[in-house]
Amino acid sequence: MGWLSRHGYAQPATAAWLEDFFSDMYLPMLRLAEPGDAGFLDRQRGSETGLRYRSLQRQMLCEYLSGLARDFHRLQALAAKAGKPAHMDEKMEFVFCVWSIELRLALNQLTRCASNLEALLASMEQLTIRVRELAQRRHLLRFGATA
């Protein structure tokens, strides 16, 4: 339960939120996971500056990851409201991927996060598309029933 509450699982999901949500807002995570900037700073400014930058990278990635998990759960809640709850394997795959990235960040292994992040962001985009389609169908069905 700690992971779910820490990542905002209990926060409400609304149609208005879905209209304003775009998974592209998480694309900076890919750049943050690249080790090249820290290496450049190591060479140009010294290892202390590179270490501080890597620490900031990890901190920002953790913040992005927390928001991504929160929004994933919001999308799943909206899918459930539309009558199409997510499959347990989809949820578990997402949770394990997030855990894997969190562990790598804790162990200071930024370079190995990028491939997991790409898969995580692709999964998020697919879920966003699916939920928008479900919401649109639900709205059309509701509108057709009242007309």
C-alpha positions as CSV (number, residue, x, y, z in Angstrom):
1,M,0.0,0.0,0.0
2,G,2.9,2.4,0.6
3,W,3.9,2.5,-3.1
4,L,0.4,3.2,-4.2
5,S,-0.2,6.0,-1.7
6,R,3.3,7.5,-2.4
7,H,2.5,7.6,-6.1
8,G,-0.8,9.3,-5.7
9,Y,-3.1,6.3,-6.4
10,A,-5.9,7.7,-4.3
11,Q,-6.1,11.0,-6.3
12,P,-9.3,11.6,-8.3
13,A,-9.5,11.2,-12.1
14,T,-11.9,13.4,-13.9
15,A,-12.9,14.0,-17.5
16,A,-11.6,17.5,-17.3
17,W,-8.2,16.2,-16.1
18,L,-8.2,13.8,-19.1
19,E,-8.8,16.7,-21.6
20,D,-5.8,18.5,-20.2
21,F,-3.5,15.5,-19.9
22,F,-0.8,14.8,-22.4
23,S,1.7,12.0,-21.9
24,D,4.3,14.1,-23.8
25,M,4.9,16.0,-20.6
26,Y,7.0,13.1,-19.5
27,L,9.4,13.0,-22.4
28,P,12.1,15.1,-20.6
29,M,12.6,11.9,-18.5
30,L,14.4,10.4,-21.5
31,R,16.9,13.3,-21.7
32,L,17.4,13.2,-17.9
33,A,18.4,9.5,-18.1
34,E,21.2,10.2,-20.5
35,P,24.6,10.2,-18.9
36,G,26.3,12.5,-21.5
37,D,25.6,15.8,-19.7
38,A,27.2,14.6,-16.5
39,G,30.2,13.3,-18.3
40,F,30.6,16.6,-20.1
41,L,30.4,18.4,-16.8
42,D,33.0,16.0,-15.3
43,R,35.4,16.9,-18.1
44,Q,34.7,20.6,-18.2
45,R,34.1,21.5,-14.5
46,G,35.5,18.6,-12.5
47,S,34.0,15.6,-10.9
48,E,32.3,17.4,-8.0
49,T,30.1,19.4,-10.5
50,G,29.3,16.2,-12.3
51,L,28.3,14.5,-9.1
52,R,26.0,17.3,-8.1
53,Y,24.4,17.3,-11.5
54,R,23.9,13.5,-11.4
55,S,22.2,13.9,-8.0
56,L,19.9,16.5,-9.5
57,Q,19.2,14.2,-12.4
58,R,18.2,11.4,-10.1
59,Q,16.0,13.8,-8.0
60,M,14.2,15.1,-11.1
61,L,13.7,11.6,-12.5
62,C,12.2,10.5,-9.2
63,E,9.8,13.5,-9.3
64,Y,8.8,12.7,-12.9
65,L,8.4,9.0,-12.1
66,S,6.1,9.8,-9.2
67,G,3.9,12.0,-11.4
68,L,3.9,9.4,-14.1
69,A,2.7,6.7,-11.7
70,R,0.0,9.0,-10.3
71,D,-1.2,9.8,-13.9
72,F,-1.1,6.1,-14.8
73,H,-3.4,5.3,-11.9
74,R,-5.7,8.2,-12.9
75,L,-6.0,6.8,-16.4
76,Q,-6.7,3.3,-15.1
77,A,-9.4,4.8,-12.8
78,L,-11.0,6.5,-15.9
79,A,-10.9,3.2,-17.8
80,A,-12.6,1.4,-15.0
81,K,-15.3,4.1,-14.9
82,A,-15.9,3.6,-18.6
83,G,-16.4,-0.1,-17.9
84,K,-13.0,-1.3,-19.3
85,P,-10.8,-1.9,-16.3
86,A,-7.1,-2.5,-17.0
87,H,-5.8,-6.1,-16.9
88,M,-3.8,-7.0,-13.9
89,D,-0.8,-7.9,-16.0
90,E,-0.7,-4.3,-17.4
91,K,-0.8,-2.9,-13.9
92,M,1.9,-5.3,-12.6
93,E,4.1,-4.6,-15.6
94,F,3.9,-0.9,-14.9
95,V,4.6,-1.3,-11.2
96,F,7.6,-3.6,-11.7
97,C,9.0,-1.3,-14.4
98,V,8.7,1.7,-12.0
99,W,10.3,-0.3,-9.2
100,S,13.1,-1.3,-11.5
101,I,13.8,2.3,-12.4
102,E,13.6,3.5,-8.8
103,L,16.1,0.8,-7.8
104,R,18.5,1.8,-10.5
105,L,18.2,5.5,-9.5
106,A,18.8,4.5,-5.8
107,L,21.9,2.6,-7.0
108,N,23.1,5.5,-9.1
109,Q,22.8,3.6,-12.4
110,L,21.2,6.3,-14.6
111,T,22.6,4.8,-17.8
112,R,20.4,1.7,-17.5
113,C,17.2,3.6,-17.0
114,A,16.7,4.9,-20.6
115,S,15.3,1.6,-22.1
116,N,12.9,1.1,-19.3
117,L,11.7,4.7,-19.5
118,E,11.0,4.3,-23.2
119,A,8.9,1.3,-22.6
120,L,7.1,3.0,-19.7
121,L,6.3,6.1,-21.7
122,A,5.1,4.0,-24.7
123,S,2.8,2.1,-22.3
124,M,1.5,5.4,-20.9
125,E,0.8,6.8,-24.3
126,Q,-1.1,3.6,-25.3
127,L,-3.2,3.8,-22.1
128,T,-3.9,7.5,-22.7
129,I,-5.2,6.8,-26.3
130,R,-7.3,3.9,-25.0
131,V,-8.9,5.9,-22.2
132,R,-9.6,8.8,-24.5
133,E,-11.4,6.5,-27.0
134,L,-13.4,4.9,-24.1
135,A,-14.3,8.3,-22.8
136,Q,-15.4,9.5,-26.2
137,R,-17.5,6.3,-26.8
138,R,-19.1,6.7,-23.4
139,H,-19.9,10.3,-24.1
140,L,-21.4,9.4,-27.4
141,L,-23.5,6.6,-25.9
142,R,-24.7,8.9,-23.2
143,F,-25.5,11.7,-25.7
144,G,-27.3,9.2,-28.0
145,A,-29.4,7.9,-25.0
146,T,-30.6,11.5,-24.1
147,A,-31.3,12.6,-27.7
